[in-house]
Amino acid sequence: MNFCRLIRFGLLLLAVWCSLSAAVARGKVRETRFETVELDGKKIEYAVVLPKGFDSDKPYRILLALPPGAQNRQMVNAGLSLYWQRGAETYGWIVISPVAPEGTFFNAGAEKLIPDFLDEIQKTYQPAGGKFHLAGVSNGGTSVFRIAGKYPQRFHSLMALPGYPVSVADKKRLKQLVDLPIAMYAGETDTGWVKPMESTATELRKLGADVQLEIINGEGHVIQNWQDGKKLFGVLNEWHEKAVAEQE
């Protein structure tokens, strides 16, 4: 990424932080429980959301949800409250959302820890179909393209709201994603993100990927009123059923 694009991306992240912090201030964030694993001498803290009636002996649909902004504990809680927590509890999913270790983002070095992190998660929680679903919000939405591009074999699907590949290397790895269903969501007034997401969707379609891009009317960077999970988990459930059917 050249200097001008780096500055622009930094300004976008600042806007993200402000908008998400505003959501926190409005009282939308719900606290959840956190656990910790240690990898390569680094402790990774992560939030866990379990469905109603969780049974540790059963496999579950599991979503790895990468947080927005600074990818710290506050932003993990913000992402869960805005998009994932109620849906997981209602529709029978486990959601795992990790905190960036020592402030190293999951699109700037910490992505290399993800395979071992998933191995550790599988010691406690069984992913149905042997793979995870992957989603990310904002900075997490850029991180999902880094992680899925490097480790596509670990995932059933990819979702970004919003998000796109930010580096040249990530864009080159888009060809690794052609076997994953991909959904991308952005608010229509979030203009700094909409255009690169449109370009990404176009490139993915040229490569033969199954990709849907939806621009939400009247919304900005933080898409409102998706807390019930109906929209996002409806898509995830459809993808999961298809993925499992193809494995049989």
C-alpha positions as CSV (number, residue, x, y, z in Angstrom):
1,M,0.0,0.0,0.0
2,N,1.5,3.4,-1.0
3,F,1.8,6.3,1.4
4,C,-1.3,8.2,0.2
5,R,-3.5,5.1,0.3
6,L,-2.1,4.3,3.8
7,I,-3.1,7.8,5.0
8,R,-6.6,7.4,3.5
9,F,-7.1,4.0,5.1
10,G,-5.9,5.5,8.4
11,L,-8.5,8.2,8.1
12,L,-11.2,5.6,7.3
13,L,-10.2,3.7,10.5
14,L,-10.5,6.9,12.5
15,A,-14.0,7.4,11.2
16,V,-14.8,3.8,12.1
17,W,-13.5,4.2,15.6
18,C,-15.7,7.4,16.0
19,S,-18.9,5.8,14.7
20,L,-18.4,2.6,16.7
21,S,-17.5,4.4,19.8
22,A,-20.8,6.4,19.3
23,A,-22.7,3.1,19.2
24,V,-21.0,2.1,22.5
25,A,-21.9,5.4,24.0
26,R,-25.6,4.9,23.0
27,G,-25.6,1.7,25.2
28,K,-25.8,-0.9,22.4
29,V,-22.9,-3.0,23.6
30,R,-23.7,-6.1,25.6
31,E,-20.9,-7.7,27.6
32,T,-20.2,-11.4,26.9
33,R,-17.7,-13.9,28.4
34,F,-14.1,-14.0,27.4
35,E,-11.6,-16.9,27.3
36,T,-7.9,-17.0,26.6
37,V,-5.5,-19.3,24.7
38,E,-1.7,-19.0,24.4
39,L,0.0,-19.3,21.0
40,D,3.7,-18.7,20.4
41,G,4.0,-17.1,23.8
42,K,1.2,-14.6,23.0
43,K,-2.1,-14.7,24.8
44,I,-5.1,-14.3,22.6
45,E,-8.3,-13.3,24.4
46,Y,-11.6,-14.1,22.7
47,A,-15.3,-13.7,23.3
48,V,-17.6,-16.7,23.0
49,V,-21.3,-16.5,22.3
50,L,-23.1,-19.8,22.7
51,P,-26.6,-20.8,21.5
52,K,-29.5,-21.6,23.8
53,G,-29.2,-25.1,25.1
54,F,-25.6,-25.5,24.2
55,D,-24.3,-29.1,24.4
56,S,-20.5,-29.6,24.4
57,D,-20.8,-33.0,22.9
58,K,-22.5,-31.8,19.7
59,P,-21.0,-30.1,16.6
60,Y,-22.2,-26.6,15.9
61,R,-22.1,-24.0,13.1
62,I,-19.3,-21.7,14.2
63,L,-18.6,-18.2,13.0
64,L,-15.2,-16.6,13.5
65,A,-16.2,-12.9,13.7
66,L,-13.3,-10.4,13.4
67,P,-13.9,-7.1,15.2
68,P,-13.8,-3.6,13.8
69,G,-11.7,-0.5,14.7
70,A,-8.8,-1.2,17.1
71,Q,-9.8,-4.8,17.3
72,N,-9.6,-4.6,21.1
73,R,-12.0,-5.9,23.7
74,Q,-14.3,-2.9,23.4
75,M,-14.6,-3.4,19.7
76,V,-15.2,-7.1,20.0
77,N,-18.2,-6.3,22.2
78,A,-19.4,-3.6,19.8
79,G,-19.3,-6.0,16.8
80,L,-21.1,-8.7,18.7
81,S,-23.8,-6.4,19.9
82,L,-24.3,-4.8,16.5
83,Y,-24.4,-7.9,14.4
84,W,-23.8,-11.3,15.9
85,Q,-24.8,-12.0,19.5
86,R,-28.6,-12.2,19.4
87,G,-28.5,-14.1,16.1
88,A,-26.1,-16.7,17.5
89,E,-28.3,-17.3,20.5
90,T,-31.5,-17.4,18.4
91,Y,-30.4,-19.4,15.4
92,G,-28.1,-22.0,17.1
93,W,-24.6,-20.8,16.3
94,I,-21.4,-20.4,18.2
95,V,-19.6,-17.1,17.6
96,I,-15.9,-16.7,18.4
97,S,-14.5,-13.2,18.2
98,P,-10.8,-12.7,19.0
99,V,-9.1,-9.6,20.4
100,A,-6.0,-8.5,18.4
101,P,-3.0,-9.7,20.4
102,E,-0.9,-6.8,21.8
103,G,-2.5,-4.5,19.3
104,T,-1.3,-6.3,16.2
105,F,-4.3,-6.3,13.8
106,F,-5.5,-9.4,12.0
107,N,-4.6,-7.8,8.7
108,A,-1.1,-6.7,9.8
109,G,0.6,-9.8,11.3
110,A,-1.8,-11.5,13.7
111,E,-3.4,-13.4,10.8
112,K,-0.6,-15.9,11.0
113,L,-1.9,-17.0,14.4
114,I,-5.3,-17.9,13.0
115,P,-4.7,-21.5,12.0
116,D,-3.3,-22.5,15.4
117,F,-6.0,-20.4,17.1
118,L,-8.7,-22.4,15.2
119,D,-7.0,-25.6,16.2
120,E,-7.2,-24.6,19.8
121,I,-10.9,-23.6,19.4
122,Q,-11.6,-27.1,18.0
123,K,-10.4,-28.7,21.2
124,T,-13.4,-27.2,22.9
125,Y,-16.0,-26.5,20.2
126,Q,-16.8,-28.8,17.3
127,P,-17.4,-27.0,13.9
128,A,-20.1,-28.7,11.9
129,G,-18.7,-29.9,8.6
130,G,-15.1,-29.5,10.0
131,K,-14.8,-25.8,8.9
132,F,-15.6,-22.4,10.2
133,H,-17.6,-19.5,8.7
134,L,-15.7,-16.2,8.6
135,A,-17.0,-12.7,9.0
136,G,-15.6,-9.2,9.8
137,V,-16.8,-5.7,10.4
138,S,-14.8,-2.7,9.0
139,N,-11.1,-3.4,10.0
140,G,-12.3,-6.9,10.6
141,G,-13.8,-6.8,7.1
142,T,-10.4,-6.1,5.6
143,S,-8.9,-8.8,7.8
144,V,-11.2,-11.5,6.5
145,F,-9.8,-11.1,3.0
146,R,-6.3,-11.4,4.3
147,I,-7.1,-14.5,6.4
148,A,-9.4,-16.3,3.8
149,G,-6.9,-15.6,1.1
150,K,-4.1,-17.3,3.0
151,Y,-6.2,-20.1,4.6
152,P,-9.3,-20.7,2.4
153,Q,-9.4,-24.4,3.3
154,R,-10.4,-23.6,6.9
155,F,-13.7,-21.8,6.0
156,H,-17.1,-22.5,4.6
157,S,-17.8,-18.9,3.7
158,L,-16.8,-15.2,3.9
159,M,-18.8,-12.2,4.9
160,A,-17.6,-8.5,5.1
161,L,-19.7,-5.6,6.4
162,P,-18.0,-3.5,5.2
163,G,-14.7,-4.8,4.0
164,Y,-12.4,-5.3,1.0
165,P,-8.7,-6.4,0.3
166,V,-6.5,-3.5,1.1
167,S,-3.1,-4.6,-0.1
168,V,-1.8,-5.7,-3.5
169,A,-1.0,-9.1,-2.0
170,D,-4.5,-9.5,-0.7
171,K,-6.0,-8.6,-4.1
172,K,-3.8,-11.2,-5.8
173,R,-5.1,-13.8,-3.4
174,L,-8.7,-13.2,-4.4
175,K,-8.3,-16.2,-6.8
176,Q,-8.0,-18.4,-3.6
177,L,-11.6,-17.5,-2.7
178,V,-13.5,-18.7,-5.8
179,D,-14.8,-21.8,-3.9
180,L,-16.3,-19.8,-1.1
181,P,-19.6,-18.0,-1.1
182,I,-19.0,-14.3,-0.4
183,A,-21.3,-11.6,0.9
184,M,-20.3,-7.9,1.1
185,Y,-22.5,-5.2,2.7
186,A,-22.0,-1.5,2.9
187,G,-24.1,1.6,3.7
188,E,-24.8,3.8,0.7
189,T,-23.4,6.9,2.5
190,D,-20.2,5.0,3.4
191,T,-18.6,6.3,0.2
192,G,-15.0,5.6,1.1
193,W,-15.8,1.9,1.3
194,V,-18.5,1.4,-1.3
195,K,-16.3,2.0,-4.4
196,P,-13.4,-0.4,-3.5
197,M,-16.0,-3.0,-2.5
198,E,-17.7,-2.7,-5.9
199,S,-14.3,-3.2,-7.6
200,T,-13.6,-6.2,-5.4
201,A,-17.0,-7.8,-6.3
202,T,-16.4,-7.2,-10.0
203,E,-13.0,-8.9,-9.8
204,L,-14.3,-11.8,-7.8
205,R,-17.1,-12.4,-10.4
206,K,-14.5,-12.3,-13.2
207,L,-12.7,-15.1,-11.3
208,G,-15.9,-17.1,-11.1
209,A,-16.7,-16.6,-7.5
210,D,-20.2,-16.7,-6.0
211,V,-20.4,-13.2,-4.6
212,Q,-23.2,-10.9,-3.5
213,L,-22.7,-7.2,-2.9
214,E,-25.5,-5.2,-1.2
215,I,-25.5,-1.5,-0.7
216,I,-28.0,-0.6,2.0
217,N,-30.1,2.5,1.4
218,G,-29.9,5.2,4.0
219,E,-27.1,3.5,6.0
220,G,-23.6,4.6,6.8
221,H,-20.6,2.8,8.1
222,V,-22.5,1.2,11.0
223,I,-25.5,-0.6,9.6
224,Q,-28.4,-0.2,12.0
225,N,-31.2,-2.6,13.0
226,W,-29.4,-5.8,12.2
227,Q,-29.0,-6.8,15.8
228,D,-31.7,-9.5,15.7
229,G,-29.5,-11.6,13.3
230,K,-32.3,-12.4,10.9
231,K,-30.6,-11.0,7.8
232,L,-27.0,-12.2,8.4
233,F,-27.8,-15.6,9.9
234,G,-30.4,-16.2,7.2
235,V,-27.5,-16.0,4.7
236,L,-25.1,-18.0,6.9
237,N,-27.7,-20.8,7.4
238,E,-28.3,-21.1,3.7
239,W,-24.6,-21.3,3.0
240,H,-24.0,-23.8,5.7
241,E,-26.7,-26.1,4.6
242,K,-25.3,-26.0,1.0
243,A,-21.7,-26.6,2.2
244,V,-22.7,-29.6,4.3
245,A,-24.8,-31.1,1.4
246,E,-21.9,-30.8,-0.9
247,Q,-19.7,-32.7,1.5
248,E,-22.1,-35.6,1.7
